[in-house]
Amino acid sequence: METHVSVTCPKCLEEFEILVEINEATHLEENCPICNYKFSNKEFDKLCQEASTDAISKLTDYADMREMDFMIDKSYISFTLSMPNRGSWNGGWSGEGKPYVIVKNFTGKKGCEKARDILSKGSYYYNSGDGWGANIDVKEVDLRESRKLKRASAGFNGYDWMVTSICDKQCIETS
């Protein structure tokens, strides 16, 4: 099946209409006409998210081929905790080497706008004032990667409040 989708190229940022062919492997088979950028399967999810209502209704017929979570306005953001500054006697951290990740999803137009605001900074740092400093890297992930990160995560080591602060204020504040 073929359908037209209005998209913005992530490389040259030009908006254009693209022909999407969905074959048995559900590959996107089109390049950017301006810069010849080749879209990957991962980017297919994002393109479909930005697609017009008409294109989405055509793609809905193929729900059995792919998870349909990408068909609505939804963004997944991973928040990954690290401790770059350690005030311990040996400079170590007992949680070092473990993945501390929280994945949040943002839905709807306002949710996706908030996700873009959070992602625009890239990372958030908190200095506790006692030699310790926490860093939280934020990254947009797809549904498949979000599930993988959630399974591998060792929790968030009691620092969940930092993610809440980032989501509410786009910075890490204690109050």
Secondary structure in CASP SS format (residue, H / E / C, confidence):
PFRMAT SS
TARGET T0000
AUTHOR 0000-0000-0000
METHOD secondary structure of the structure
MODEL  1
M C 1.00
E E 1.00
T E 1.00
H E 1.00
V E 1.00
S E 1.00
V E 1.00
T E 1.00
C C 1.00
P C 1.00
K C 1.00
C C 1.00
L C 1.00
E C 1.00
E E 1.00
F E 1.00
E E 1.00
I E 1.00
L E 1.00
V E 1.00
E E 1.00
I C 1.00
N C 1.00
E C 1.00
A C 1.00
T C 1.00
H C 1.00
L C 1.00
E C 1.00
E C 1.00
N E 1.00
C C 1.00
P C 1.00
I C 1.00
C C 1.00
N C 1.00
Y C 1.00
K E 1.00
F C 1.00
S C 1.00
N H 1.00
K H 1.00
E H 1.00
F H 1.00
D H 1.00
K H 1.00
L H 1.00
C H 1.00
Q H 1.00
E C 1.00
A C 1.00
S C 1.00
T H 1.00
D H 1.00
A H 1.00
I H 1.00
S H 1.00
K H 1.00
L H 1.00
T H 1.00
D H 1.00
Y H 1.00
A C 1.00
D C 1.00
M C 1.00
R C 1.00
E C 1.00
M H 1.00
D H 1.00
F H 1.00
M H 1.00
I C 1.00
D C 1.00
K E 1.00
S E 1.00
Y E 1.00
I E 1.00
S E 1.00
F E 1.00
T E 1.00
L E 1.00
S E 1.00
M E 1.00
P E 1.00
N E 1.00
R C 1.00
G C 1.00
S C 1.00
W C 1.00
N C 1.00
G C 1.00
G C 1.00
W C 1.00
S C 1.00
G C 1.00
E C 1.00
G C 1.00
K C 1.00
P C 1.00
Y E 1.00
V E 1.00
I E 1.00
V E 1.00
K E 1.00
N E 1.00
F E 1.00
T E 1.00
G H 1.00
K H 1.00
K H 1.00
G H 1.00
C H 1.00
E H 1.00
K H 1.00
A H 1.00
R H 1.00
D H 1.00
I H 1.00
L H 1.00
S H 1.00
K H 1.00
G C 1.00
S E 1.00
Y E 1.00
Y E 1.00
Y E 1.00
N E 1.00
S C 1.00
G C 1.00
D C 1.00
G C 1.00
W C 1.00
G E 1.00
A E 1.00
N E 1.00
I E 1.00
D E 1.00
V E 1.00
K E 1.00
E E 1.00
V E 1.00
D C 1.00
L H 1.00
R H 1.00
E H 1.00
S H 1.00
R H 1.00
K H 1.00
L H 1.00
K H 1.00
R H 1.00
A H 1.00
S C 1.00
A C 1.00
G C 1.00
F C 1.00
N C 1.00
G C 1.00
Y C 1.00
D H 1.00
W H 1.00
M H 1.00
V H 1.00
T H 1.00
S H 1.00
I H 1.00
C H 1.00
D H 1.00
K H 1.00
Q C 1.00
C C 1.00
I C 1.00
E C 1.00
T C 1.00
S C 1.00
END
